[in-house]
Each structure stands twice: as C-alpha cells, then as structure tokens.
Amino acid sequence: MKSHRQELWFEVEERRAFLNITPRVEEALAASGIREGLCVVNAMHISASVFINDDESGLHGDFEVWLEKLAPEHPHNQYAHNVGEDNADAHLKRTIMGREVVVAVTEGRLDFGPWEQIFYGEFDGRRRKRVLIKIIGA
C-alpha cells in the first residue's frame, strides 16, 4: 500500500465563497500514482468546509441563502463566541457543510456519481487556509 499527502492553500478575498477544487484533487491523484484506493480531502480550518455537490451557480446561491437563514452573520452580537471575533456563523456553517469527503479511487480516477464535484467552502475568508489531500491505496 502507498500513500500520498498534499496540501492546497487558499486565501479567499471574500468572506464566503465556494471553489471547485476537483481539478486540483485530480492532479494530486495523478501525482500519487495510486490506481485503486481512497482519497480523503479535508479542510484544516474550523471555519471552512469540503463537500461534494453539483457545480451549478444557482445551487451555490441557494447554499448561501440557506446557510444565512440557519446561521446569519449579522448581528455579530447574537453569538456568545463573538467576543473579540465575528466568525461564530462561519463555525456553524462549517458544521452544517462538513469537514471532509472520501472518494473511491478506481483505475486511477476519482469514482464520482453523475455531476459530483469537490468544493472548498470558505465561510470566514480574508486569511490563508489549507486543505489536506490524503490518498491511500495501490
């Protein structure tokens, strides 16, 4: 069994964004040389997420509206966490959207269902953050 570890770094200028990172994960898989196994992709920051869904702008807008209803950014003083900070909503959004994804690797490719793509969800941008890719297999 082999393993491959790679980091992706992001510094999103907006507070919130959804970035399709599928091509970068595919590049890491190609670099690994692994043909059969598992690929784990996880956000290494508590106010960011990695998730799988469709790359469709309307859906991304729906995510934004839905997440704001569940954990609105404003007013900042509605959250006990926001003492000297303003990102409690980002922590909650990350909890909803998830920390990581696991994708099967089959014949050297990410084994997706129709329309599936991997996304980095940023909920408290304007700072440098990373995503870990760990691929194990043969």
Stockholm file with secondary structure:
# STOCKHOLM 1.0

chainA/1-138         MKSHRQELWFEVEERRAFLNITPRVEEALAASGIREGLCVVNAMHISASVFINDDESGLHGDFEVWLEKLAPEHPHNQYAHNVGEDNADAHLKRTIMGREVVVAVTEGRLDFGPWEQIFYGEFDGRRRKRVLIKIIGA
#=GR chainA/1-138 SS CEEEEEEEEECCSSSSEEEECHHHHHHHHHHHTCCSEEEEEEESSTTEEEEEECCCHHHHHHHHHHHHHHSCCCSGGGCTTCSSCCCHHHHHHHHHHCSEEEEEEETTEECCCTTCEEEEEESSCSSCEEEEEEEEEC
#=GC SS_cons         CEEEEEEEEECCSSSSEEEECHHHHHHHHHHHTCCSEEEEEEESSTTEEEEEECCCHHHHHHHHHHHHHHSCCCSGGGCTTCSSCCCHHHHHHHHHHCSEEEEEEETTEECCCTTCEEEEEESSCSSCEEEEEEEEEC
//
